[in-house]
Amino acid sequence: MFKRPFGIVGFSGLGAAITPLVATLLALSLPAHAATADFTSSYKGGSSSCNTTYQIKGKEPADSSRHPVFIYMVGTSDTYDNAQAMAAVQGMADRGYVAATIQYANSAMGYCNTLSTRSKCIFDQASAQSAVAALCARDQADCSKGIVVGGFSQGALLGILSKNFDARVEAVYATGAHKNYIIYNVNTCVGHGNRALPQGNQNSLDTGWLTGTGAWALNANLDWLTHFTAP
């Protein structure tokens, strides 16, 4: 299947210089699920208990099929539907996923107990109020095909913890995630062997995650995630 490169927007400056042949090649590069539809929803989240309403913003293939699910979370103090988040959401919707970015209580960082609560509110498979429940209940979603996760900084840490609360999470790319911050040492919950997610299912393309220096290689990471779910 052809994949659409996110760099296509860079061709806009060529204007009339784009030949019919180039235009044809660009059209051929579009993925099978290029037509997507927007959606919004909500769930109950929080830092100490899951009792505050937070927003979900997503995109899904505009077809009649059912699809695996992608969940993204931004970093501390970031707007949940910022450009980085929506680029990842659009990219996974284009790849055939019900994809969404999740708002959460991200005004400050936290220790493992706080991070675990925030992650559980999002990913608790047993709760009808969780974000994953809201997404898996969508007509277009089939979470039995697998759930994959992306995130930045604190959002990456919540992603690393996600399989603790939903066994259907298959892989996570975690960008800019530390295990030991100046104030917060979170190795006891996010380090290898201290969480349910296997080492090989976390961010295998971004080896700099340990120090937070890994590049945000969008297409490479999104393509990597697709290997862990059923079509």
Secondary structure, 3 states (H helix, E strand, C coil): CCCCCHHHHHHHHHHHHCCHHHHHHHHHCCCCCCCEEEEEEEEEECCCCCCEEEEEEEEEECCCCCECEEEEECCCCCCCCCHHHHHHHHHHHHCCCEEEEECCCCCCCCCHHHHHHHHHHHHCCCCCCCHHHHHHCCCCECHHHCEEEEEECHHHHHHHCHHHCCCCEEEEEEECCECECCCCECHHHHCCCCCCCCHHHECCCCHHHHECCCCCCHHHHHHHHHHHCCC
